[in-house]
Amino acid sequence: MKRYIFLTLMACAAAGCTEKISTAPDLGFLRVNPRTAEVVIPFDDFVDEVLVFGGYGSTAEIDHALVAVDYGGLNARTLVLLDFYPTRSDQVPGLLTFSDGRIVIFFDTLRGIVDSPVDIEVFQVVEEWHPASMTWDFAVDTAGEQRAWSQPGGGLTTLLGGATFRPAQGDSVSIPIDSATVVALGELIDGRTSGLLVTGAEPGVFLQVVDVVLMLTSSTVQDPDTVFEEPISVFNLGFMFDPAPAAPLGWLRVGGTPSWRTVFTMSIPRLVTGTPEICGSVGCQVDLTEVEVNLAELVLTARQTQLAWQPQDTTRVDIRPVLNPELLPKSPLGERVAAVPKGVPPELFSVQAGTEVLLSLTSLVAQIFDTAAETGTVPVTSIALFTEPEPGLIGFASFEGPGGPGAPVLRLLYTVANPVGLP
Amino acid sequence: MRYFRLFLALPLILPSVLAGQSVLGASGLGMRAEPLDAIQRALGGVGVTTRMPTVLPGNPAASLDLLAPTITFTGQPQWGTFEVESEEGDFFATRFPVLGFAYPLGVDGVITFTAGSQFDQNWSVVERGTVEVKGDSVGHTDTFLSDGAVTALQLGWARRWSTSFAVGVSVGVYRGGLERTFFRRFDGETTDSVALENPINAFGILGRWNHAGPLASLSLFWDPSPFLQVGATVAWGGTLKVNPARGVDSDGREVSIPLEFKVSTTAALNSTLALNAGATYSNWSDLGNPSVDAVGAGRVTSYGVGLEWEVMNFWAGGLPLRFGFRRSELPFRFLEKKVKENTVSFGFTIVMAQALGLPLAAMDVAFEAGSRKSGGYEESLRRLTMTMRVGGR
């Protein structure tokens, strides 16, 4: 027993290895003398060029579509392609027969302008289109082929029906179709199926469509008394709009569908004017390659976006270096500069326009000055601002351009200190 | 042989486990960390004479009466509080100030190998401040952290030339490392509790050094009567080189460690009561480096006195109780003032195995309470020292 007592005592002594070392306030004997200062570099002093490029992605790449009728001048229509009618069902065994049916359209009631009943119409589309490239004017608009709609906005269409969407009663509207329409929609046109076009019937409509479903009233040859609804698959949910937003002049744009990118070409100055805390009363120039940059922010000023193109949700702005600026607008991009894209609330582009948006460039700027310290020259660096995902929203973010009070600036926070020497 | 292998491994870890605990180590080479075992701590001793043979760094003559190869290991947790101006705080740390091995050469000689603490440089300073960012005030925390220690590795030999006279010598090297880092970490929000949109990266710089240098000591023991032992030790420190670590751009320095003189006596007042008294002297000026000279304390002395009372038998041997007092001056000034340490102590030894009246396995315990003062800086100190001695073949 005695041995156990002593072993325990020794173990307790060893456990004391967990230290809480003496911590005291600054007693004035340290000579590190750290000083942190802020400097704001105006647009003209760090930006060589700023360019805005559009056309990244297509309306087919986002997970929702749009219906708009003269909403701030914008018209938009949703297109979806029907699948082949099935011959058998998973619900009831036997060969299927169809009678009438209904088209159900689901809306995103959290985004879009849906505070009152809205009349919705659905048309049959018979012209073939290319989902990834179609626009208001062109059914196909690829590098190898360009074919216009026979009539802008979806070509010649046939009205299938209409109904009133009442947001207070749910998130969808059901439009009944008769048996003749069911048959017409099931007929193949040159070996392909029909499409559906969804549009609003009155001005001021702005709705985001998340899904379109065709439900057919069905039974089987073997059991005609059992009636059920058979869903018909649809795919290639997309939309077209008119007019396309004009390229910005004098201001910056990020996002939208197809998406826009803003590219800054920067030559950050190596020398900046030091603060009195760092230089004393005589003033001095601080060499940024000899300090540690703690924070670098690209400061943008949010700008009022045209009503039709105001983002309906948070815009996630990503920044990546442009690896081959000479290949712009198709240059590959480097790794993400910030850990996560910056979320910018939609209000900043409407009622809170003028608010500053701070985009972190800390790691990039630190890397730039590390390179400058090694080579003696601050490298010219291009960065692209774009949305993540791209495209992600129909609306886009707008920022003030150069020359105005809200022009972009680069804010740096840096620290200088004496070397840690011996006491 | 197995003791020898174990002992060779222990000094390898010593610089990392030596750990100080006081901001007083911010001055000069750090805070003096005397390599004393629990018996010396309990008696207010200076590490020269001792009634019970043991292994002490720089004093091989103290091991002359050991009957068998012996290993000693000393652990030393210490804790306390400090006060400077209106600031208060506390500290806690564990040091391992003595590791020792002794191998008797017949009945008149002994060789020793020891590792003992010399200077301690573990401390930190924390300060809060603010910086203006975008017109808002953002708080930051500055932390200066020093992590290091200097240890002496010594090989000793001692021989008893007559029944009343013995001589010991030791040679060795200083080994140590020091890392000093400064960090400024910024808060994630303004002083008005508004979260920053983008985090501010911390600022950090560091310096790293290694210590190396020779040292030697000479010990003389004289027993003028069976009841009285007198001892003296002179320790020579040579030049301690403080070199920047490879790959680190820092300045180095060389410091001349002054001679240190120690005298001590142990007198048996009767069969159960003994008195121990000792003193040390060294002159910490003209140290060969202006920065170190600027904080050198000049002539420093220490003295201590203690009583040992073997009150009863317990387990395998006697149970000596010890009481002591020690007053020390540290080699380096702090805040331009000399640092003084005063402690009172209590301790005992429990013998777990003995032969011929001398312990083969024992545990010594000492508890000290005291203070350190330097101008407006004051520490309240509690120090527990435990030494385990194990001998055998």
Chai-1 contact restraints between the chains, C-beta under 6 A:
chainA,res_idxA,chainB,res_idxB,connection_type,confidence,min_distance_angstrom,max_distance_angstrom,comment,restraint_id
A,F6,B,M363,contact,1.0,0.0,6.0,A-B,restraint_1
A,A13,B,G75,contact,1.0,0.0,6.0,A-B,restraint_2
A,A13,B,P77,contact,1.0,0.0,6.0,A-B,restraint_3
A,A13,B,M386,contact,1.0,0.0,6.0,A-B,restraint_4
A,G16,B,P77,contact,1.0,0.0,6.0,A-B,restraint_5
A,G16,B,T94,contact,1.0,0.0,6.0,A-B,restraint_6
A,C17,B,T94,contact,1.0,0.0,6.0,A-B,restraint_7
A,E19,B,A19,contact,1.0,0.0,6.0,A-B,restraint_8
A,E19,B,A93,contact,1.0,0.0,6.0,A-B,restraint_9
A,K20,B,F92,contact,1.0,0.0,6.0,A-B,restraint_10
A,I21,B,Q21,contact,1.0,0.0,6.0,A-B,restraint_11
A,I21,B,N122,contact,1.0,0.0,6.0,A-B,restraint_12
A,I21,B,S124,contact,1.0,0.0,6.0,A-B,restraint_13
A,S22,B,Q21,contact,1.0,0.0,6.0,A-B,restraint_14
A,S22,B,S22,contact,1.0,0.0,6.0,A-B,restraint_15
A,S22,B,V23,contact,1.0,0.0,6.0,A-B,restraint_16
A,S22,B,F91,contact,1.0,0.0,6.0,A-B,restraint_17
A,S22,B,W123,contact,1.0,0.0,6.0,A-B,restraint_18
A,T23,B,G89,contact,1.0,0.0,6.0,A-B,restraint_19
A,T23,B,S124,contact,1.0,0.0,6.0,A-B,restraint_20
A,T23,B,V126,contact,1.0,0.0,6.0,A-B,restraint_21
A,A24,B,V23,contact,1.0,0.0,6.0,A-B,restraint_22
A,A24,B,V125,contact,1.0,0.0,6.0,A-B,restraint_23
A,P25,B,E87,contact,1.0,0.0,6.0,A-B,restraint_24
A,P25,B,E127,contact,1.0,0.0,6.0,A-B,restraint_25
A,D26,B,V125,contact,1.0,0.0,6.0,A-B,restraint_26
A,D26,B,E127,contact,1.0,0.0,6.0,A-B,restraint_27
A,L30,B,F144,contact,1.0,0.0,6.0,A-B,restraint_28
A,V32,B,F182,contact,1.0,0.0,6.0,A-B,restraint_29
A,P34,B,R184,contact,1.0,0.0,6.0,A-B,restraint_30
A,T36,B,V131,contact,1.0,0.0,6.0,A-B,restraint_31
A,E38,B,V133,contact,1.0,0.0,6.0,A-B,restraint_32
A,E292,B,F203,contact,1.0,0.0,6.0,A-B,restraint_33
A,N294,B,I200,contact,1.0,0.0,6.0,A-B,restraint_34
A,N294,B,N201,contact,1.0,0.0,6.0,A-B,restraint_35
A,N294,B,F203,contact,1.0,0.0,6.0,A-B,restraint_36
A,L295,B,I200,contact,1.0,0.0,6.0,A-B,restraint_37
A,E297,B,N198,contact,1.0,0.0,6.0,A-B,restraint_38
A,L358,B,E197,contact,1.0,0.0,6.0,A-B,restraint_39
A,L358,B,N198,contact,1.0,0.0,6.0,A-B,restraint_40
A,S360,B,N198,contact,1.0,0.0,6.0,A-B,restraint_41
A,T362,B,N201,contact,1.0,0.0,6.0,A-B,restraint_42
A,L413,B,V133,contact,1.0,0.0,6.0,A-B,restraint_43
A,T415,B,F203,contact,1.0,0.0,6.0,A-B,restraint_44
A,A417,B,I205,contact,1.0,0.0,6.0,A-B,restraint_45
A,V420,B,R180,contact,1.0,0.0,6.0,A-B,restraint_46
A,V420,B,F182,contact,1.0,0.0,6.0,A-B,restraint_47
A,V420,B,I205,contact,1.0,0.0,6.0,A-B,restraint_48
A,V420,B,L206,contact,1.0,0.0,6.0,A-B,restraint_49
A,V420,B,G207,contact,1.0,0.0,6.0,A-B,restraint_50
A,G421,B,D251,contact,1.0,0.0,6.0,A-B,restraint_51
A,P423,B,A26,contact,1.0,0.0,6.0,A-B,restraint_52
